Amino acid sequence: MVILERSSRPPTETAPGVGALPFGETKRSVLPSWLRHAKDRLAAYGLLFPAISVFTVFFYIPAAYLIYISFFHWGILSSATRFVGLANFRTLFHQPLFLHSLVTTAYYTVVMIPATVLLAMGIALVLKEAVTARRGGVWRAAVFLPHVTPVVATSIIWVWIFNPQFGLANTVLRFLHLPALNWLESVHWALPAVMIDSLWHSLGLYVIIFLAGLSNVPRDLLEVARLDGAKRHRIFHRIVWPLLSPTTFFVTILATVNSWQAFSQIYAMTGGPHGGAGGPAFATTTDALLVYQTAFIYDHFSLAAAMSLVLFGIILLLTLVQKWISNRMVFYR
């Protein structure tokens, strides 16, 4: 009878001459720690290099050059370039049209932000409550479809809709026994017409964002509130609205930036027979549109660069104010 003796070697120790590593251990690198860290950083920078190159060439360098030429008298067709300091900025704030464009853009933003937030949230709530799971994707796609359509093409269709003679908008007004409007040919109604087009085009994106926010609202809280006898408006005010505050803040930031940069719809809808882009009588001339006209029509690139910096400063200031408000009103669970 042979009795097997228990090995005196620990279970994690390998037999002599065997190259296997103990259980749970990995082969350590022979490189020093600083060299391993340098190697990791080099690999990370190598992966980031394509994105950094694109941002540098198409964003950082143009932005730096824009700041540079805002302090010079510079034109793309002019060979004489001279330093003028803050003269471009002083010229801006003595130009009535520039001040008018700021007022127009502010009015456009003040109207668009609440309209966007309220309509997008309302449509999202309706889709969340009324649409069945089987057809929910179809309705979401239908709501989001205007956002992915070409802006210029749809703006041309809206020009036809707002035509004062045979447009669909005035047809609806006549059917309701209301007076027809000149829309894009009227100083008072041109900007509201552009706002309607902008709302129709951008609303789908914000609805999808609100739907994503609603999907994160815990159903347990809603069910408990219903069992306690809470009404719909009470549930929305006390539970849904506070939990949607981060989503609302995000939508507000996007709507603010997009409103202050409004250009495509205005350029496409108020050009041609309607008095030129920004017409009639500069009723739809926003700051972004005036920057384009100053640079590419009147060849005052340095003045347009100064306008762009002012626009950037306004957007940055509004974003910081909204961020300050969000720290006191946004609820992150």
C-alpha positions as CSV (number, residue, x, y, z in Angstrom):
1,M,0.0,0.0,0.0
2,V,1.5,3.3,-1.2
3,I,0.8,6.4,0.9
4,L,0.9,9.6,-1.0
5,E,2.7,12.3,0.9
6,R,1.2,15.9,0.8
7,S,3.5,18.3,-1.0
8,S,5.2,20.8,1.3
9,R,5.0,23.4,-1.5
10,P,2.2,26.0,-1.1
11,P,-0.6,25.6,-3.6
12,T,0.2,28.9,-5.3
13,E,3.8,28.0,-5.9
14,T,4.7,26.5,-9.2
15,A,7.0,23.6,-9.8
16,P,10.5,24.3,-10.6
17,G,11.2,24.9,-14.3
18,V,7.5,25.5,-15.1
19,G,6.8,28.9,-16.6
20,A,3.3,29.2,-15.3
21,L,2.4,32.1,-13.0
22,P,0.8,31.6,-9.6
23,F,-3.0,31.7,-9.6
24,G,-4.4,35.3,-9.6
25,E,-1.2,36.9,-10.5
26,T,-0.2,38.4,-13.8
27,K,3.2,38.9,-15.3
28,R,4.6,42.2,-14.3
29,S,6.2,44.5,-16.9
30,V,9.9,45.0,-16.6
31,L,9.5,48.6,-17.6
32,P,9.9,51.3,-14.9
33,S,6.7,53.0,-13.8
34,W,7.5,56.4,-15.4
35,L,8.1,54.7,-18.7
36,R,4.8,52.8,-18.5
37,H,2.9,56.0,-17.7
38,A,4.6,57.8,-20.6
39,K,3.7,54.9,-22.9
40,D,0.0,55.1,-21.8
41,R,-0.1,58.9,-22.4
42,L,1.5,58.5,-25.8
43,A,-1.1,55.9,-26.8
44,A,-3.9,58.2,-25.5
45,Y,-2.6,61.2,-27.4
46,G,-2.3,59.1,-30.5
47,L,-5.9,58.1,-30.3
48,L,-7.0,61.7,-29.7
49,F,-4.8,63.2,-32.4
50,P,-7.3,62.9,-35.3
51,A,-10.1,64.6,-33.3
52,I,-7.7,67.3,-31.9
53,S,-6.4,68.0,-35.4
54,V,-9.9,68.5,-36.8
55,F,-10.8,70.8,-33.9
56,T,-7.6,72.7,-34.2
57,V,-7.8,73.3,-38.0
58,F,-11.5,74.0,-38.2
59,F,-12.3,75.6,-34.8
60,Y,-9.4,76.8,-32.7
61,I,-7.2,78.4,-35.4
62,P,-10.2,80.2,-37.1
63,A,-11.4,81.3,-33.7
64,A,-8.0,82.7,-32.8
65,Y,-7.7,84.4,-36.2
66,L,-11.2,85.9,-35.7
67,I,-10.1,87.5,-32.4
68,Y,-7.0,88.8,-34.2
69,I,-8.7,90.5,-37.1
70,S,-11.4,92.1,-34.8
71,F,-8.6,94.5,-33.7
72,F,-7.5,95.3,-37.2
73,H,-8.9,96.9,-40.3
74,W,-8.9,93.8,-42.5
75,G,-10.7,92.7,-45.6
76,I,-10.4,89.6,-47.8
77,L,-10.0,91.8,-50.9
78,S,-8.0,94.5,-49.2
79,S,-4.2,94.4,-49.1
80,A,-3.9,97.2,-46.5
81,T,-4.2,95.9,-43.0
82,R,-3.7,98.2,-40.0
83,F,-4.2,97.9,-36.3
84,V,-7.2,99.9,-35.0
85,G,-7.6,98.5,-31.5
86,L,-11.1,98.8,-30.2
87,A,-12.3,101.0,-33.0
88,N,-14.4,98.2,-34.5
89,F,-16.3,97.6,-31.3
90,R,-16.9,101.4,-30.9
91,T,-18.2,101.5,-34.4
92,L,-20.6,98.7,-33.7
93,F,-22.3,100.3,-30.8
94,H,-22.7,103.5,-32.8
95,Q,-24.5,101.6,-35.6
96,P,-28.3,101.7,-35.2
97,L,-28.7,98.6,-37.4
98,F,-26.4,96.5,-35.1
99,L,-28.4,97.6,-32.0
100,H,-31.6,96.9,-33.9
101,S,-30.3,93.4,-34.7
102,L,-29.6,92.7,-31.1
103,V,-33.1,93.8,-30.1
104,T,-34.6,91.6,-32.8
105,T,-32.5,88.6,-31.8
106,A,-33.4,89.1,-28.1
107,Y,-37.1,89.3,-29.0
108,Y,-36.8,86.2,-31.1
109,T,-35.1,84.3,-28.2
110,V,-37.5,85.5,-25.6
111,V,-40.5,84.2,-27.6
112,M,-38.8,81.0,-28.8
113,I,-37.5,79.6,-25.5
114,P,-40.8,79.4,-23.6
115,A,-42.7,78.3,-26.7
116,T,-40.1,75.6,-27.4
117,V,-40.0,74.3,-23.8
118,L,-43.8,74.3,-23.3
119,L,-44.8,72.8,-26.7
120,A,-42.0,70.1,-26.6
121,M,-42.9,69.1,-23.0
122,G,-46.6,69.0,-23.8
123,I,-46.2,66.9,-26.9
124,A,-43.8,64.6,-25.0
125,L,-46.4,64.1,-22.2
126,V,-49.1,63.4,-24.8
127,L,-46.9,60.8,-26.6
128,K,-45.9,59.3,-23.2
129,E,-49.5,58.9,-22.1
130,A,-51.5,58.2,-25.2
131,V,-49.3,56.3,-27.6
132,T,-49.2,52.5,-27.2
133,A,-45.8,50.7,-27.0
134,R,-46.4,49.1,-30.4
135,R,-46.9,52.4,-32.3
136,G,-44.8,54.6,-30.1
137,G,-41.8,54.3,-32.4
138,V,-43.8,55.4,-35.5
139,W,-45.2,58.5,-33.7
140,R,-41.7,59.4,-32.4
141,A,-40.3,59.1,-35.9
142,A,-43.1,61.3,-37.3
143,V,-42.5,64.0,-34.7
144,F,-38.7,63.9,-35.2
145,L,-38.9,63.9,-39.0
146,P,-39.1,67.7,-39.5
147,H,-35.8,68.1,-37.6
148,V,-33.8,66.0,-40.1
149,T,-35.3,67.6,-43.2
150,P,-33.2,70.2,-45.1
151,V,-33.7,73.7,-43.6
152,V,-33.6,75.6,-46.9
153,A,-35.9,73.2,-48.7
154,T,-38.6,73.3,-45.9
155,S,-38.2,77.1,-45.6
156,I,-39.1,77.4,-49.3
157,I,-42.2,75.4,-48.7
158,W,-43.1,77.7,-45.8
159,V,-42.7,80.7,-48.1
160,W,-45.4,79.2,-50.2
161,I,-47.6,78.5,-47.1
162,F,-47.3,82.2,-46.1
163,N,-48.0,83.5,-49.6
164,P,-50.6,86.3,-49.1
165,Q,-52.6,85.4,-52.3
166,F,-52.8,81.6,-52.4
167,G,-50.9,80.4,-49.3
168,L,-52.3,77.7,-47.0
169,A,-52.0,80.0,-43.9
170,N,-54.4,82.6,-45.3
171,T,-56.7,79.9,-46.6
172,V,-57.0,78.6,-43.0
173,L,-57.6,82.2,-41.7
174,R,-60.3,82.8,-44.3
175,F,-62.0,79.5,-43.3
176,L,-62.0,80.7,-39.7
177,H,-63.5,84.1,-40.8
178,L,-60.3,85.9,-39.8
179,P,-58.6,88.6,-41.9
180,A,-55.8,87.5,-44.2
181,L,-52.3,88.6,-43.4
182,N,-49.3,89.7,-45.5
183,W,-47.0,87.5,-43.4
184,L,-43.5,87.7,-44.9
185,E,-44.2,91.1,-46.6
186,S,-45.4,92.7,-43.3
187,V,-43.0,94.3,-40.8
188,H,-45.1,93.0,-37.9
189,W,-45.7,89.4,-39.1
190,A,-42.5,88.5,-40.9
191,L,-40.6,87.5,-37.7
192,P,-43.5,85.5,-36.2
193,A,-43.8,83.6,-39.5
194,V,-40.1,82.7,-39.3
195,M,-40.7,81.6,-35.6
196,I,-43.4,79.3,-36.7
197,D,-41.1,77.7,-39.3
198,S,-38.3,77.4,-36.7
199,L,-40.6,75.8,-34.1
200,W,-41.9,73.3,-36.6
201,H,-38.4,72.4,-37.7
202,S,-36.7,72.1,-34.3
203,L,-39.5,70.9,-32.0
204,G,-39.0,67.2,-32.8
205,L,-35.5,67.2,-31.3
206,Y,-36.7,68.7,-28.0
207,V,-39.7,66.3,-27.9
208,I,-37.3,63.3,-28.1
209,I,-35.1,64.8,-25.4
210,F,-38.2,65.3,-23.1
211,L,-39.3,61.7,-23.8
212,A,-35.9,60.5,-22.7
213,G,-36.3,62.5,-19.5
214,L,-39.8,61.1,-18.9
215,S,-38.6,57.6,-19.3
216,N,-36.3,58.2,-16.3
217,V,-39.2,59.2,-14.0
218,P,-39.7,56.3,-11.5
219,R,-43.0,54.6,-12.1
220,D,-43.2,53.7,-8.4
221,L,-43.5,57.3,-7.4
222,L,-46.3,57.9,-9.9
223,E,-48.2,54.8,-8.8
224,V,-47.9,55.7,-5.1
225,A,-49.1,59.2,-5.8
226,R,-52.2,57.9,-7.7
227,L,-52.9,55.5,-4.9
228,D,-52.9,58.4,-2.5
229,G,-55.5,60.1,-4.6
230,A,-53.2,62.8,-6.2
231,K,-54.6,64.5,-9.3
232,R,-52.8,64.6,-12.6
233,H,-51.8,68.3,-12.3
234,R,-50.6,67.6,-8.7
235,I,-48.5,64.7,-9.8
236,F,-46.9,66.7,-12.6
237,H,-46.2,69.7,-10.4
238,R,-44.8,67.8,-7.4
239,I,-43.1,64.8,-9.0
240,V,-42.7,64.9,-12.8
241,W,-41.7,68.6,-13.1
242,P,-38.9,68.5,-10.5
243,L,-37.5,65.3,-11.9
244,L,-37.6,66.8,-15.4
245,S,-35.6,69.9,-14.3
246,P,-32.3,68.7,-15.7
247,T,-33.9,67.9,-19.0
248,T,-35.6,71.3,-19.0
249,F,-32.4,73.0,-18.3
250,F,-30.6,71.2,-21.1
251,V,-33.4,72.1,-23.6
252,T,-33.4,75.7,-22.5
253,I,-29.6,75.9,-23.1
254,L,-30.0,74.4,-26.6
255,A,-32.9,76.6,-27.5
256,T,-31.1,79.7,-26.3
257,V,-28.0,79.0,-28.4
258,N,-30.0,78.1,-31.5
259,S,-32.2,81.2,-31.1
260,W,-29.2,83.6,-30.9
261,Q,-27.6,81.9,-33.9
262,A,-30.8,81.9,-36.0
263,F,-29.8,82.3,-39.6
264,S,-30.9,79.6,-42.1
265,Q,-34.7,80.1,-41.9
266,I,-34.4,83.9,-41.9
267,Y,-32.1,83.9,-44.9
268,A,-34.2,81.5,-46.9
269,M,-37.6,82.9,-46.1
270,T,-37.0,86.7,-46.2
271,G,-34.8,86.9,-49.3
272,G,-35.7,87.6,-52.9
273,P,-39.0,89.5,-53.5
274,H,-39.5,90.1,-49.8
275,G,-36.9,93.0,-49.5
276,G,-33.7,91.0,-49.2
277,A,-32.6,88.7,-46.5
278,G,-33.6,90.3,-43.2
279,G,-36.5,92.2,-44.6
280,P,-38.9,93.8,-44.9
281,A,-37.3,97.0,-43.5
282,F,-34.8,94.9,-41.4
283,A,-37.7,93.4,-39.4
284,T,-36.0,89.9,-39.4
285,T,-32.4,91.0,-39.3
286,T,-30.8,89.1,-36.5
287,D,-27.3,89.4,-35.3
288,A,-26.1,86.2,-37.0
289,L,-27.6,87.4,-40.3
290,L,-26.0,90.8,-40.0
291,V,-22.6,89.2,-39.4
292,Y,-23.0,87.3,-42.7
293,Q,-24.1,90.4,-44.6
294,T,-21.3,92.6,-43.2
295,A,-18.6,90.0,-44.0
296,F,-19.7,88.5,-47.4
297,I,-21.8,91.3,-48.9
298,Y,-20.1,94.5,-47.7
299,D,-16.6,93.0,-47.3
300,H,-16.1,94.3,-43.7
301,F,-14.6,91.2,-42.2
302,S,-13.0,92.9,-39.2
303,L,-16.3,94.5,-38.3
304,A,-18.1,91.2,-38.7
305,A,-15.5,89.5,-36.5
306,A,-16.2,92.1,-33.8
307,M,-19.9,91.3,-34.1
308,S,-19.2,87.6,-33.7
309,L,-17.2,88.3,-30.5
310,V,-20.1,90.3,-29.1
311,L,-22.5,87.5,-30.1
312,F,-20.3,85.0,-28.4
313,G,-20.1,87.1,-25.3
314,I,-23.8,87.4,-25.1
315,I,-24.4,83.6,-25.5
316,L,-21.7,82.9,-22.9
317,L,-23.2,85.3,-20.4
318,L,-26.7,83.9,-20.9
319,T,-25.3,80.4,-20.4
320,L,-23.5,81.3,-17.2
321,V,-26.7,83.0,-15.9
322,Q,-28.7,79.9,-16.7
323,K,-26.1,77.7,-15.0
324,W,-26.3,79.9,-11.9
325,I,-30.1,79.6,-11.9
326,S,-29.8,75.8,-12.5
327,N,-27.7,75.4,-9.3
328,R,-30.7,76.6,-7.3
329,M,-33.6,75.2,-9.3
330,V,-32.4,72.0,-11.0
331,F,-32.9,68.8,-9.1
332,Y,-30.5,65.9,-9.7
333,R,-31.6,62.7,-8.2
